[in-house]
Amino acid sequence: MRAEIKNRIEQIRQGKVPAGYKKTKQGISPAEWTGMSVKDCLCRVEKPVQVEPETLYTQIGIRSHGNGIFYKEPVTGRALKNKSVFWIEPDCFILNIVFAWEQAVGRTTKAEKGMIGSHRFPMYRPIEDRVDIDYLVYYFLTPRGTNILEEASPGGAGRNRTLGQERFLKSTILLPPIAEQQKIAKILMTQDRVIALREKLLAEKLRQKQYLMQVLLTGKKRLPGFMGKWEFVQAKEIFKNITDKKHSGDLTVLSSTQDKGIVPRDQVDIDIKYDKGTLVNYKKVCKGNFIISLRSFQGGIEYSEYTGLISPAYTVLSASKMIVDDFYKYFFKSVDYIRRLNVAVYGIRDGKQISYEEFGRQNIPYPSLKEQMAIADILVTVDQEIGLLRQVLEQERWKKKALMQLLLSGIVRVKP
C-alpha cells in the first residue's frame, strides 16, 4: 500500500479531513461524491402477474449477506392461492424486506425473466443512470450501507425487522460519478470471479478426496504394487476399550467435535471451571486413541492428537494390534463407515451412541501396514492440498473485503 494511502487512512482514522475530501453525515468522503436520497436515484418497478391456475411459476428468493438470488421449485398458480406476485424484471436492484437488515440484497438479470416474486421483493431501476446497480449492491454490503438497511428495519430480530420502504427511500447514500461507480463495480466483480474460481477448485478437491476415500479405504481400488485380498476382522480384534481413571486431574479436559476431532475444551468456547473432585471419574485419553462420542453415528469416530481427560460417557479405544493411525482416522470418517454406524445405532438409546460391544462386532479392514501407510499418505497429501486451497480462498475473501473498504469509502480512488 502506497504511503499516500496509508497517510490518508490515518488522517481519516483520527477524524481529520484530507485534501480533496469533505465531512458528511455519512463520514469523510471525496469532495466530488454526492449525497443523494435513494428515491432520487431509484424508481420502483412493479408488474403484477395475472396468475393462471394450471401454469407453473418459478419464484425467487434472496439469500442474506449478499449471497444473491436463488430459485424455488416451480409451483402451479393454484398453489399460490391468493398470493400477490410480480414478474421479475432484469437489471433491477432487489431486496428482501424481511431480511434487508441482514444484507439480503441483489441484482436481477435476464436469467430471472419469466420468474416471479412476492411483495416481499421490491425491485428498483436507476433514474437517468444516476447509480450503477452492481455498485449499489456492493454499497449495501458495507457498514455504511448496512447501517441504512438496519435503521430502516426497526424492531427485534428476525421477521419482526421488516424494512420500512418509505424510510429506506428517504435514506441518503454517497455516490461517486457514474463512471467511477462502474469502475469500482467492475473491480469488485472481477474479485468475485476469482473467489468463485477458488471455491470451485476447493469443491473439486473435496470431491476427489471423497472418491479416494470411497475406493481406497474399501479396497475397491488398489494402489500399484499391492495385491491379494484384504483381511477383514471384527473391530474388537484391532481396538480394545480402555478405561483409565488413574490420574491426578491435572490434565487438560478434552472435547469431542465432528470437524476438529478431539480438542482441548477451551477451543470450542466452553468456559467451564473444573476441580479435581469433578474430574475424578473422567477417563484419561492418550495421543493416538480413538473416541466413540455421543454423536459418532453422525460424524464418525474421532481421533485424539492430545493427552488429556474426557467425559466418562465416551468410549476410549486403543489399538491392540499394529496399525497406521492415519489409515483408520480416514476410515472411521468415511461415508460408508458412518452409514454403517447409523444402521448399528438404529433404535438404540434414541440413536445417541454406539456401545463398544456394537462397535466391536463390526467387520473392518486390516490391510498390510505398508498398504495402510500408502493409502494414508495419499489422503494426507490431499488434505494438505485442501488446506492450501482454503488458505488461498480465505486470502481472496479478505482481499475483497479490503477492496470494498477502500474503494466504496473513497479512500482509494480509481480512474474511469
Contacts in CASP RR format, 6 or more apart in sequence:
PFRMAT RR
TARGET T0000
AUTHOR 0000-0000-0000
METHOD contacts of the structure
MODEL  1
MRAEIKNRIEQIRQGKVPAGYKKTKQGISPAEWTGMSVKDCLCRVEKPVQ
VEPETLYTQIGIRSHGNGIFYKEPVTGRALKNKSVFWIEPDCFILNIVFA
WEQAVGRTTKAEKGMIGSHRFPMYRPIEDRVDIDYLVYYFLTPRGTNILE
EASPGGAGRNRTLGQERFLKSTILLPPIAEQQKIAKILMTQDRVIALREK
LLAEKLRQKQYLMQVLLTGKKRLPGFMGKWEFVQAKEIFKNITDKKHSGD
LTVLSSTQDKGIVPRDQVDIDIKYDKGTLVNYKKVCKGNFIISLRSFQGG
IEYSEYTGLISPAYTVLSASKMIVDDFYKYFFKSVDYIRRLNVAVYGIRD
GKQISYEEFGRQNIPYPSLKEQMAIADILVTVDQEIGLLRQVLEQERWKK
KALMQLLLSGIVRVKP
5 406 0 8 1.000
5 411 0 8 1.000
5 412 0 8 1.000
7 18 0 8 1.000
8 18 0 8 1.000
8 411 0 8 1.000
9 411 0 8 1.000
11 17 0 8 1.000
11 18 0 8 1.000
12 18 0 8 1.000
12 21 0 8 1.000
12 28 0 8 1.000
12 411 0 8 1.000
15 28 0 8 1.000
17 23 0 8 1.000
17 28 0 8 1.000
18 28 0 8 1.000
20 30 0 8 1.000
20 31 0 8 1.000
21 28 0 8 1.000
21 29 0 8 1.000
21 30 0 8 1.000
21 31 0 8 1.000
22 28 0 8 1.000
22 29 0 8 1.000
22 30 0 8 1.000
22 31 0 8 1.000
24 35 0 8 1.000
24 174 0 8 1.000
25 172 0 8 1.000
26 35 0 8 1.000
26 144 0 8 1.000
26 172 0 8 1.000
26 173 0 8 1.000
26 174 0 8 1.000
27 144 0 8 1.000
29 174 0 8 1.000
29 409 0 8 1.000
29 410 0 8 1.000
30 176 0 8 1.000
30 410 0 8 1.000
30 413 0 8 1.000
32 176 0 8 1.000
32 177 0 8 1.000
33 174 0 8 1.000
33 175 0 8 1.000
33 176 0 8 1.000
33 410 0 8 1.000
34 174 0 8 1.000
34 175 0 8 1.000
35 172 0 8 1.000
35 173 0 8 1.000
35 174 0 8 1.000
35 175 0 8 1.000
36 130 0 8 1.000
36 131 0 8 1.000
36 172 0 8 1.000
36 173 0 8 1.000
36 174 0 8 1.000
36 175 0 8 1.000
37 169 0 8 1.000
37 170 0 8 1.000
37 171 0 8 1.000
37 172 0 8 1.000
37 173 0 8 1.000
38 168 0 8 1.000
38 169 0 8 1.000
38 170 0 8 1.000
38 171 0 8 1.000
38 172 0 8 1.000
38 173 0 8 1.000
39 169 0 8 1.000
39 170 0 8 1.000
40 127 0 8 1.000
40 130 0 8 1.000
41 126 0 8 1.000
41 127 0 8 1.000
41 130 0 8 1.000
41 131 0 8 1.000
41 173 0 8 1.000
41 175 0 8 1.000
42 93 0 8 1.000
42 124 0 8 1.000
42 125 0 8 1.000
42 126 0 8 1.000
42 127 0 8 1.000
42 131 0 8 1.000
42 136 0 8 1.000
42 169 0 8 1.000
43 124 0 8 1.000
43 125 0 8 1.000
43 127 0 8 1.000
44 122 0 8 1.000
44 123 0 8 1.000
44 124 0 8 1.000
45 89 0 8 1.000
45 92 0 8 1.000
45 123 0 8 1.000
45 124 0 8 1.000
45 125 0 8 1.000
46 86 0 8 1.000
46 122 0 8 1.000
46 123 0 8 1.000
47 86 0 8 1.000
47 87 0 8 1.000
47 89 0 8 1.000
48 84 0 8 1.000
48 85 0 8 1.000
48 86 0 8 1.000
48 87 0 8 1.000
49 57 0 8 1.000
49 85 0 8 1.000
49 86 0 8 1.000
49 87 0 8 1.000
49 116 0 8 1.000
51 57 0 8 1.000
51 77 0 8 1.000
51 80 0 8 1.000
51 85 0 8 1.000
52 77 0 8 1.000
53 76 0 8 1.000
53 77 0 8 1.000
53 78 0 8 1.000
54 76 0 8 1.000
54 77 0 8 1.000
54 78 0 8 1.000
55 76 0 8 1.000
55 77 0 8 1.000
56 74 0 8 1.000
56 75 0 8 1.000
56 76 0 8 1.000
56 77 0 8 1.000
57 74 0 8 1.000
57 75 0 8 1.000
57 76 0 8 1.000
57 77 0 8 1.000
57 80 0 8 1.000
57 85 0 8 1.000
57 115 0 8 1.000
57 116 0 8 1.000
58 71 0 8 1.000
58 72 0 8 1.000
58 73 0 8 1.000
58 74 0 8 1.000
58 114 0 8 1.000
58 115 0 8 1.000
58 116 0 8 1.000
59 71 0 8 1.000
59 72 0 8 1.000
59 75 0 8 1.000
59 85 0 8 1.000
59 115 0 8 1.000
59 116 0 8 1.000
59 117 0 8 1.000
59 118 0 8 1.000
60 69 0 8 1.000
60 70 0 8 1.000
60 71 0 8 1.000
60 72 0 8 1.000
60 88 0 8 1.000
60 112 0 8 1.000
60 115 0 8 1.000
60 116 0 8 1.000
60 117 0 8 1.000
60 121 0 8 1.000
61 69 0 8 1.000
61 70 0 8 1.000
61 71 0 8 1.000
61 72 0 8 1.000
61 96 0 8 1.000
61 117 0 8 1.000
61 121 0 8 1.000
62 68 0 8 1.000
62 69 0 8 1.000
62 70 0 8 1.000
62 94 0 8 1.000
62 95 0 8 1.000
62 96 0 8 1.000
62 99 0 8 1.000
62 104 0 8 1.000
62 105 0 8 1.000
62 106 0 8 1.000
62 121 0 8 1.000
63 69 0 8 1.000
63 70 0 8 1.000
63 104 0 8 1.000
64 99 0 8 1.000
64 102 0 8 1.000
64 103 0 8 1.000
64 104 0 8 1.000
65 102 0 8 1.000
65 103 0 8 1.000
65 104 0 8 1.000
65 141 0 8 1.000
66 103 0 8 1.000
66 104 0 8 1.000
66 105 0 8 1.000
66 106 0 8 1.000
66 137 0 8 1.000
66 141 0 8 1.000
68 105 0 8 1.000
68 106 0 8 1.000
69 94 0 8 1.000
69 106 0 8 1.000
69 108 0 8 1.000
69 112 0 8 1.000
71 115 0 8 1.000
83 118 0 8 1.000
84 118 0 8 1.000
84 119 0 8 1.000
85 116 0 8 1.000
85 117 0 8 1.000
85 118 0 8 1.000
86 116 0 8 1.000
86 117 0 8 1.000
86 118 0 8 1.000
86 119 0 8 1.000
86 121 0 8 1.000
86 123 0 8 1.000
87 114 0 8 1.000
87 115 0 8 1.000
87 116 0 8 1.000
88 94 0 8 1.000
88 108 0 8 1.000
88 112 0 8 1.000
88 113 0 8 1.000
88 114 0 8 1.000
88 115 0 8 1.000
88 116 0 8 1.000
88 117 0 8 1.000
88 123 0 8 1.000
89 108 0 8 1.000
89 113 0 8 1.000
89 123 0 8 1.000
89 125 0 8 1.000
90 108 0 8 1.000
90 109 0 8 1.000
90 110 0 8 1.000
90 112 0 8 1.000
90 113 0 8 1.000
91 107 0 8 1.000
91 108 0 8 1.000
91 109 0 8 1.000
91 125 0 8 1.000
91 133 0 8 1.000
92 107 0 8 1.000
92 108 0 8 1.000
92 123 0 8 1.000
92 124 0 8 1.000
92 125 0 8 1.000
92 133 0 8 1.000
93 105 0 8 1.000
93 106 0 8 1.000
93 107 0 8 1.000
93 123 0 8 1.000
93 124 0 8 1.000
93 125 0 8 1.000
93 126 0 8 1.000
93 133 0 8 1.000
93 136 0 8 1.000
93 137 0 8 1.000
94 105 0 8 1.000
94 106 0 8 1.000
94 107 0 8 1.000
94 108 0 8 1.000
94 121 0 8 1.000
94 122 0 8 1.000
94 123 0 8 1.000
94 124 0 8 1.000
95 104 0 8 1.000
95 105 0 8 1.000
95 106 0 8 1.000
95 121 0 8 1.000
95 122 0 8 1.000
95 140 0 8 1.000
95 149 0 8 1.000
95 163 0 8 1.000
96 104 0 8 1.000
96 105 0 8 1.000
96 120 0 8 1.000
96 121 0 8 1.000
97 120 0 8 1.000
97 121 0 8 1.000
97 122 0 8 1.000
97 162 0 8 1.000
97 163 0 8 1.000
97 164 0 8 1.000
97 165 0 8 1.000
98 104 0 8 1.000
98 120 0 8 1.000
98 158 0 8 1.000
98 159 0 8 1.000
98 161 0 8 1.000
98 162 0 8 1.000
98 163 0 8 1.000
99 158 0 8 1.000
99 161 0 8 1.000
100 149 0 8 1.000
100 152 0 8 1.000
100 153 0 8 1.000
100 163 0 8 1.000
100 168 0 8 1.000
101 146 0 8 1.000
101 149 0 8 1.000
101 150 0 8 1.000
101 153 0 8 1.000
101 161 0 8 1.000
101 163 0 8 1.000
103 140 0 8 1.000
103 141 0 8 1.000
103 146 0 8 1.000
103 149 0 8 1.000
105 137 0 8 1.000
105 140 0 8 1.000
105 141 0 8 1.000
105 149 0 8 1.000
106 137 0 8 1.000
107 133 0 8 1.000
107 134 0 8 1.000
107 137 0 8 1.000
108 123 0 8 1.000
122 165 0 8 1.000
126 132 0 8 1.000
126 133 0 8 1.000
129 178 0 8 1.000
130 175 0 8 1.000
130 178 0 8 1.000
131 175 0 8 1.000
131 178 0 8 1.000
131 181 0 8 1.000
132 178 0 8 1.000
132 181 0 8 1.000
132 182 0 8 1.000
132 185 0 8 1.000
134 182 0 8 1.000
134 185 0 8 1.000
134 188 0 8 1.000
134 189 0 8 1.000
135 181 0 8 1.000
135 182 0 8 1.000
135 184 0 8 1.000
135 185 0 8 1.000
136 173 0 8 1.000
138 184 0 8 1.000
138 185 0 8 1.000
138 188 0 8 1.000
138 404 0 8 1.000
138 408 0 8 1.000
139 145 0 8 1.000
139 173 0 8 1.000
139 408 0 8 1.000
140 146 0 8 1.000
140 148 0 8 1.000
140 149 0 8 1.000
141 404 0 8 1.000
142 404 0 8 1.000
142 405 0 8 1.000
142 408 0 8 1.000
142 409 0 8 1.000
144 173 0 8 1.000
144 174 0 8 1.000
144 408 0 8 1.000
144 409 0 8 1.000
145 173 0 8 1.000
148 168 0 8 1.000
148 171 0 8 1.000
148 173 0 8 1.000
149 163 0 8 1.000
149 168 0 8 1.000
151 167 0 8 1.000
151 171 0 8 1.000
152 163 0 8 1.000
152 164 0 8 1.000
152 165 0 8 1.000
152 167 0 8 1.000
152 168 0 8 1.000
152 171 0 8 1.000
153 161 0 8 1.000
153 162 0 8 1.000
153 163 0 8 1.000
153 164 0 8 1.000
154 161 0 8 1.000
154 164 0 8 1.000
155 161 0 8 1.000
175 181 0 8 1.000
176 184 0 8 1.000
176 410 0 8 1.000
177 416 0 8 1.000
179 416 0 8 1.000
180 413 0 8 1.000
180 414 0 8 1.000
180 416 0 8 1.000
182 416 0 8 1.000
183 414 0 8 1.000
183 415 0 8 1.000
183 416 0 8 1.000
184 407 0 8 1.000
184 408 0 8 1.000
184 414 0 8 1.000
187 403 0 8 1.000
187 407 0 8 1.000
187 414 0 8 1.000
188 400 0 8 1.000
188 403 0 8 1.000
188 404 0 8 1.000
188 407 0 8 1.000
191 396 0 8 1.000
191 399 0 8 1.000
191 400 0 8 1.000
191 403 0 8 1.000
192 400 0 8 1.000
194 396 0 8 1.000
195 393 0 8 1.000
195 396 0 8 1.000
195 397 0 8 1.000
195 400 0 8 1.000
198 389 0 8 1.000
198 392 0 8 1.000
198 393 0 8 1.000
198 396 0 8 1.000
199 393 0 8 1.000
201 389 0 8 1.000
202 386 0 8 1.000
202 389 0 8 1.000
202 390 0 8 1.000
202 393 0 8 1.000
205 382 0 8 1.000
205 385 0 8 1.000
205 386 0 8 1.000
205 389 0 8 1.000
206 386 0 8 1.000
208 382 0 8 1.000
209 379 0 8 1.000
209 382 0 8 1.000
209 383 0 8 1.000
209 386 0 8 1.000
210 335 0 8 1.000
212 378 0 8 1.000
212 379 0 8 1.000
212 382 0 8 1.000
213 330 0 8 1.000
213 333 0 8 1.000
213 334 0 8 1.000
213 335 0 8 1.000
213 379 0 8 1.000
214 220 0 8 1.000
214 334 0 8 1.000
214 335 0 8 1.000
214 336 0 8 1.000
215 221 0 8 1.000
216 223 0 8 1.000
216 375 0 8 1.000
216 378 0 8 1.000
216 379 0 8 1.000
217 327 0 8 1.000
217 330 0 8 1.000
217 331 0 8 1.000
217 334 0 8 1.000
217 336 0 8 1.000
217 337 0 8 1.000
217 365 0 8 1.000
217 375 0 8 1.000
218 334 0 8 1.000
218 336 0 8 1.000
218 365 0 8 1.000
219 230 0 8 1.000
219 365 0 8 1.000
219 367 0 8 1.000
223 371 0 8 1.000
223 374 0 8 1.000
223 375 0 8 1.000
223 378 0 8 1.000
226 367 0 8 1.000
226 368 0 8 1.000
226 370 0 8 1.000
226 371 0 8 1.000
226 374 0 8 1.000
230 365 0 8 1.000
230 366 0 8 1.000
230 367 0 8 1.000
231 365 0 8 1.000
231 366 0 8 1.000
231 367 0 8 1.000
232 363 0 8 1.000
232 364 0 8 1.000
232 365 0 8 1.000
232 366 0 8 1.000
233 363 0 8 1.000
233 364 0 8 1.000
233 366 0 8 1.000
234 360 0 8 1.000
234 361 0 8 1.000
234 362 0 8 1.000
234 363 0 8 1.000
234 364 0 8 1.000
235 359 0 8 1.000
235 360 0 8 1.000
235 361 0 8 1.000
235 362 0 8 1.000
235 363 0 8 1.000
235 364 0 8 1.000
236 356 0 8 1.000
236 359 0 8 1.000
236 360 0 8 1.000
236 361 0 8 1.000
237 320 0 8 1.000
237 321 0 8 1.000
237 366 0 8 1.000
238 319 0 8 1.000
238 320 0 8 1.000
238 321 0 8 1.000
238 323 0 8 1.000
238 364 0 8 1.000
238 366 0 8 1.000
239 290 0 8 1.000
239 317 0 8 1.000
239 318 0 8 1.000
239 319 0 8 1.000
239 320 0 8 1.000
239 359 0 8 1.000
239 360 0 8 1.000
240 317 0 8 1.000
240 318 0 8 1.000
240 319 0 8 1.000
240 320 0 8 1.000
241 315 0 8 1.000
241 316 0 8 1.000
241 317 0 8 1.000
241 356 0 8 1.000
242 283 0 8 1.000
242 289 0 8 1.000
242 316 0 8 1.000
242 317 0 8 1.000
242 318 0 8 1.000
243 283 0 8 1.000
243 316 0 8 1.000
244 283 0 8 1.000
244 284 0 8 1.000
244 316 0 8 1.000
245 280 0 8 1.000
245 281 0 8 1.000
245 282 0 8 1.000
245 283 0 8 1.000
245 284 0 8 1.000
246 284 0 8 1.000
247 279 0 8 1.000
247 282 0 8 1.000
247 284 0 8 1.000
247 309 0 8 1.000
248 276 0 8 1.000
249 276 0 8 1.000
249 279 0 8 1.000
249 280 0 8 1.000
249 282 0 8 1.000
249 309 0 8 1.000
250 276 0 8 1.000
251 284 0 8 1.000
251 307 0 8 1.000
251 308 0 8 1.000
251 309 0 8 1.000
252 264 0 8 1.000
252 265 0 8 1.000
252 306 0 8 1.000
252 307 0 8 1.000
252 308 0 8 1.000
252 309 0 8 1.000
253 264 0 8 1.000
253 265 0 8 1.000
253 272 0 8 1.000
253 274 0 8 1.000
253 279 0 8 1.000
253 282 0 8 1.000
253 308 0 8 1.000
253 309 0 8 1.000
253 310 0 8 1.000
254 262 0 8 1.000
254 263 0 8 1.000
254 264 0 8 1.000
254 265 0 8 1.000
254 285 0 8 1.000
254 304 0 8 1.000
254 306 0 8 1.000
254 308 0 8 1.000
254 309 0 8 1.000
254 310 0 8 1.000
255 262 0 8 1.000
255 263 0 8 1.000
255 264 0 8 1.000
255 265 0 8 1.000
255 267 0 8 1.000
255 268 0 8 1.000
255 270 0 8 1.000
255 310 0 8 1.000
256 262 0 8 1.000
256 291 0 8 1.000
256 293 0 8 1.000
256 294 0 8 1.000
256 302 0 8 1.000
256 310 0 8 1.000
256 314 0 8 1.000
257 263 0 8 1.000
257 268 0 8 1.000
257 302 0 8 1.000
258 295 0 8 1.000
258 298 0 8 1.000
258 299 0 8 1.000
258 300 0 8 1.000
258 302 0 8 1.000
260 267 0 8 1.000
260 268 0 8 1.000
261 302 0 8 1.000
261 303 0 8 1.000
261 304 0 8 1.000
262 285 0 8 1.000
262 291 0 8 1.000
262 302 0 8 1.000
262 303 0 8 1.000
262 304 0 8 1.000
262 305 0 8 1.000
262 306 0 8 1.000
262 310 0 8 1.000
263 306 0 8 1.000
264 306 0 8 1.000
265 272 0 8 1.000
279 309 0 8 1.000
281 312 0 8 1.000
282 309 0 8 1.000
282 310 0 8 1.000
282 311 0 8 1.000
282 312 0 8 1.000
283 309 0 8 1.000
283 310 0 8 1.000
283 311 0 8 1.000
283 312 0 8 1.000
283 314 0 8 1.000
283 316 0 8 1.000
284 307 0 8 1.000
284 308 0 8 1.000
284 309 0 8 1.000
284 316 0 8 1.000
285 291 0 8 1.000
285 304 0 8 1.000
285 306 0 8 1.000
285 307 0 8 1.000
285 308 0 8 1.000
285 309 0 8 1.000
285 310 0 8 1.000
285 316 0 8 1.000
286 304 0 8 1.000
286 307 0 8 1.000
286 308 0 8 1.000
286 318 0 8 1.000
287 304 0 8 1.000
287 305 0 8 1.000
287 306 0 8 1.000
287 307 0 8 1.000
288 303 0 8 1.000
288 304 0 8 1.000
288 305 0 8 1.000
288 318 0 8 1.000
288 319 0 8 1.000
288 325 0 8 1.000
289 303 0 8 1.000
289 304 0 8 1.000
289 316 0 8 1.000
289 317 0 8 1.000
289 318 0 8 1.000
290 301 0 8 1.000
290 302 0 8 1.000
290 303 0 8 1.000
290 304 0 8 1.000
290 316 0 8 1.000
290 317 0 8 1.000
290 318 0 8 1.000
290 328 0 8 1.000
290 332 0 8 1.000
291 301 0 8 1.000
291 302 0 8 1.000
291 303 0 8 1.000
291 304 0 8 1.000
291 310 0 8 1.000
291 314 0 8 1.000
291 315 0 8 1.000
291 316 0 8 1.000
291 317 0 8 1.000
292 301 0 8 1.000
292 314 0 8 1.000
292 315 0 8 1.000
292 317 0 8 1.000
292 353 0 8 1.000
292 354 0 8 1.000
292 356 0 8 1.000
292 359 0 8 1.000
293 301 0 8 1.000
293 302 0 8 1.000
293 314 0 8 1.000
293 353 0 8 1.000
294 313 0 8 1.000
294 314 0 8 1.000
294 352 0 8 1.000
294 353 0 8 1.000
295 352 0 8 1.000
295 353 0 8 1.000
296 302 0 8 1.000
296 341 0 8 1.000
296 353 0 8 1.000
296 354 0 8 1.000
297 338 0 8 1.000
297 341 0 8 1.000
297 342 0 8 1.000
297 344 0 8 1.000
297 345 0 8 1.000
297 351 0 8 1.000
297 353 0 8 1.000
297 354 0 8 1.000
298 338 0 8 1.000
299 333 0 8 1.000
299 338 0 8 1.000
299 341 0 8 1.000
300 332 0 8 1.000
300 333 0 8 1.000
300 337 0 8 1.000
300 338 0 8 1.000
300 341 0 8 1.000
301 317 0 8 1.000
301 332 0 8 1.000
301 333 0 8 1.000
301 341 0 8 1.000
301 359 0 8 1.000
302 332 0 8 1.000
303 325 0 8 1.000
303 328 0 8 1.000
303 329 0 8 1.000
303 332 0 8 1.000
310 316 0 8 1.000
313 353 0 8 1.000
315 355 0 8 1.000
315 356 0 8 1.000
315 359 0 8 1.000
317 356 0 8 1.000
317 359 0 8 1.000
319 325 0 8 1.000
319 328 0 8 1.000
321 366 0 8 1.000
322 369 0 8 1.000
323 366 0 8 1.000
323 369 0 8 1.000
323 372 0 8 1.000
324 369 0 8 1.000
324 372 0 8 1.000
324 373 0 8 1.000
324 376 0 8 1.000
325 376 0 8 1.000
326 376 0 8 1.000
326 377 0 8 1.000
326 379 0 8 1.000
326 380 0 8 1.000
327 367 0 8 1.000
327 372 0 8 1.000
327 373 0 8 1.000
327 375 0 8 1.000
327 376 0 8 1.000
329 376 0 8 1.000
330 375 0 8 1.000
330 376 0 8 1.000
330 379 0 8 1.000
331 337 0 8 1.000
331 364 0 8 1.000
331 365 0 8 1.000
337 364 0 8 1.000
340 362 0 8 1.000
341 354 0 8 1.000
344 354 0 8 1.000
344 358 0 8 1.000
344 359 0 8 1.000
344 362 0 8 1.000
345 351 0 8 1.000
345 352 0 8 1.000
345 353 0 8 1.000
345 354 0 8 1.000
345 358 0 8 1.000
348 354 0 8 1.000
348 355 0 8 1.000
348 358 0 8 1.000
367 375 0 8 1.000
405 411 0 8 1.000
406 412 0 8 1.000
407 414 0 8 1.000
END
